[in-house]
Structure formats: C-alpha cells, structure tokens
Amino acid sequence: MATQNLERSLLTTVETAKKIGYTIQHTRLLIRRHKLPAQKVGRDWLILESDLHAYVDEARRVRGADALMQSLEKRKTLERGGR
C-alpha cells in the first residue's frame, strides 16, 4: 500500500512540466540548478509531488516579494519626479 502511494506521488519531468505550465527543457533546467529536487531513475528524472508543491509555493512567495519591491521602486521613482 505504501509503495502505491509513493508511486502516485512521483511525477516525470513531462508530468511536472504540464502541471506547472513550463516546458520540459525549463523543468530540467530547474532540476540541474537544484531548484527543483528530483531523483534520476535510469534515464528519467522523477519528482515528488510534495517537492513540486514546495517549489511552486516558494516561487509564488518570491514572485510576490519581487512584485512588491518593483512596486515600491516605481513609487519612489515617481515621487522623485522620474518616470
């Protein structure tokens, strides 16, 4: 039973790319850069679904912080009379 649950929680790079809307190449790049944990099995990379969710949550958090910083920088520029 535990093996079946583990198998269901493992995703290929193709499945992962589809779930997050990235290309397969970009998904592999994330793996090579160690931003998305994966395990190589034969010639394939397998990603735990929980690791994918953690990556997505972190990416959203970082993007949200980046958007906030850009907004603050833009506001400062406008306050100084810039464009």
C-alpha positions as CSV (number, residue, x, y, z in Angstrom):
1,M,0.0,0.0,0.0
2,A,2.8,2.4,0.9
3,T,4.5,1.7,-2.4
4,Q,1.3,2.5,-4.4
5,N,1.1,5.9,-2.5
6,L,4.7,6.7,-3.3
7,E,4.3,5.8,-7.0
8,R,1.3,8.1,-7.2
9,S,3.2,10.9,-5.7
10,L,6.1,10.6,-8.2
11,L,6.0,12.7,-11.4
12,T,8.1,12.5,-14.5
13,T,9.5,15.7,-16.0
14,V,6.8,15.7,-18.6
15,E,4.0,15.4,-16.0
16,T,5.7,18.1,-13.9
17,A,6.1,20.5,-16.8
18,K,2.4,20.1,-17.7
19,K,1.3,20.7,-14.1
20,I,3.2,24.0,-13.7
21,G,2.9,25.2,-17.3
22,Y,6.7,25.1,-18.1
23,T,8.4,23.5,-21.0
24,I,10.2,20.2,-20.3
25,Q,13.5,21.9,-21.0
26,H,12.8,24.6,-18.4
27,T,11.8,21.9,-15.9
28,R,15.0,20.0,-16.5
29,L,16.9,23.3,-16.1
30,L,15.3,23.7,-12.6
31,I,16.4,20.2,-11.7
32,R,20.0,20.8,-12.9
33,R,20.2,24.1,-10.9
34,H,18.9,22.2,-7.8
35,K,15.8,24.5,-7.6
36,L,13.5,21.5,-8.0
37,P,14.6,18.3,-6.2
38,A,14.5,15.2,-8.3
39,Q,15.9,11.7,-8.4
40,K,17.4,10.2,-11.5
41,V,16.0,6.7,-12.2
42,G,17.5,5.2,-15.3
43,R,17.4,7.9,-17.9
44,D,14.4,9.7,-16.3
45,W,14.1,12.2,-13.6
46,L,11.3,11.7,-11.0
47,I,9.9,14.5,-8.9
48,L,8.0,14.0,-5.7
49,E,4.7,15.8,-5.9
50,S,5.3,17.3,-2.5
51,D,8.6,18.8,-3.7
52,L,6.8,20.3,-6.7
53,H,4.2,21.9,-4.4
54,A,7.0,23.3,-2.2
55,Y,8.8,24.7,-5.3
56,V,5.5,26.3,-6.6
57,D,4.8,27.8,-3.1
58,E,8.3,29.2,-2.9
59,A,8.2,30.6,-6.4
60,R,4.9,32.4,-5.6
61,R,6.3,33.8,-2.4
62,V,9.5,35.1,-4.2
63,R,7.5,36.5,-7.1
64,G,5.2,38.2,-4.7
65,A,8.1,39.8,-2.9
66,D,9.7,40.8,-6.2
67,A,6.5,42.4,-7.4
68,L,6.2,44.3,-4.1
69,M,9.8,45.5,-4.4
70,Q,9.2,46.6,-8.1
71,S,6.1,48.5,-7.0
72,L,8.0,50.3,-4.2
73,E,10.9,51.2,-6.5
74,K,8.4,52.6,-9.1
75,R,6.7,54.6,-6.4
76,K,10.0,56.0,-5.2
77,T,10.9,57.0,-8.8
78,L,7.6,58.7,-9.3
79,E,7.9,60.6,-6.0
80,R,11.3,61.9,-7.2
81,G,9.7,63.1,-10.4
82,G,11.1,60.4,-12.6
83,R,9.3,58.1,-15.0
